[in-house]
Each structure stands twice: as C-alpha cells, then as structure tokens.
Amino acid sequence: MKYLIGTLTLIVFACIFYGFIWDTDYSEKFIGFGVVGLFFVVFPLFSYYRWKDKKVEDYMLTKENLEKMRKREGDKRS
C-alpha cells in the first residue's frame, strides 16, 4: 500500500508538472486531472493507510481524556 501511494503521488505530480511546463492544447487538463487525482485518490488512500489500526476514541476530546490531560499537565508543573 505504501508503494502504491508513493507511485500514485509521483504520477499525479508528474501530470501537474507536465501541464505547467509544456504548452499544449490540453495542458490544463493534465493539471486538473493531477489535482483531482491528488485530492480524491491519493489523499484518501493515504489517510486510510495511516489511520487503519488506530482507535478514534484516543483522539476525541471526551471527559475522560480531558481529565487525563489535566492530570498530566499537573504532573509536569510539579
């Protein structure tokens, strides 16, 4: 999965680069497809890959997590 994301990222940036460098009739389409591919394909794949084995509850601001943060903050000050 890591190599797929890296390859797709390189392809997308190559399309964008090609669209900016070479002046053809359809160079704007290369830029557009590159941006769309980056934000609708590469970024969701990257997000899924990074978050697939993590618990969302650890990152939410619940009452318990706020109390843990306050407790740690009090320990650091002492």
N, C-alpha and C positions, 0 to 999 in steps of 0.2 A: 504494500500500500504506500509506503514511504517513497519508493522509487516511481510509482505511478504518479503521485502528486508532484514530485520533482520534475518528471518528464513533461507532464501537462503544463506546469508553470513555465518551463523553458519554451515550450511550443507557443504558449499564449504571449509571452514577452517577445518572442521572435516575430509573431504576427503583428504585434503593435509596432515593433521596431521597423519591420518591413514597410508598414503603412506610412510611417513618418519619413523614411529615407527615400524610397523610390516613388517617383511621381507618376502614377498610372491612373487610369480612369476609375479603377476600383480600389484605390489605396485606402479610402475612407472605410470601405467595408472590412478590410483587414484590421483596421484599428477597432472598429465596432465589434467584430467577432472576437477579437482578443480581449476586449474589456468585458463583454458578455461572458465569455468562457472563464475569465478570471473570477468574476463575482458570482456566477451561477453554477460553476462546475468545480473549480479549484478550491475556492474558499469553503464551500460546504463540505467537500471531501476532507480538507484539512481540519476543519472544526470537528467533524465526526471522528477522525483518526485520533485527535488529541483528547477528546472527552469520552471515548467509548467505555473506559473502565473506571470512571470516577463517579463518586456519589454527589449528586447535585445538592443534597442537604448540607454537605460540608461548606458550601459556598453561599448559602442563603442566610440572610440576617434574621434568624429566629431568636426567641427569647433566650434559649439555652446558649446559643453561640455568642450572643451579646454578653451574657454573664461570663462566659469563658474568656472573652476578650478583655473585659473589665478586670477579671481576676489576674490575667497575665500582665496587664498594664500596672496593676498594683504591685505585683511581684518585682517588676523591673525598677520601680521607683524606690523600693526598699534597699 
